[in-house]
Amino acid sequence: MNQAAPEIVARRAVVARLADDGASLRQIAAQLGISKDTARRDLAAHRDAITDQVTGVEKRASEAEAAMRQLATAVSSVVSARPGYVIVPDAVAHQWRTTLEEHVLALRQLADSFNDYYPS
């Protein structure tokens, strides 16, 4: 995806703000010293960029939701299997416990990260 130069991105934001304030494309063009077609393209590009950002956020939310469902399924399976009560060689039991402890730590850090955006 092509990235517009910073000055163009800034101009597009001004065009969008002026349009949101009710200015016509002709008024925007006159105020900024650009053509009406440039104002129209800038407005469309700015709105497309906002739409892309929203779409990206929605995609990440959907992926996170799917991952949370997979996590719930995996945890339920492990709890049902009760690996701490399965007779296996000591090395296997140690590896399972280590793996569980590592995952618990990683999950605790993820749970704590919610405090960054969703303080209690």
Secondary structure, DSSP 8 states (H G I E B T S, - for coil): -----HHHHHHHHHHHHHHHTT--HHHHHHHHT--HHHHHHHHHHHHHHHHHHHHHHHHHHHHHHHHHHHHHHHHHHHHHH-GGGS---HHHHHHHHHHHHHHHHHHHHHHHHHHHHS--
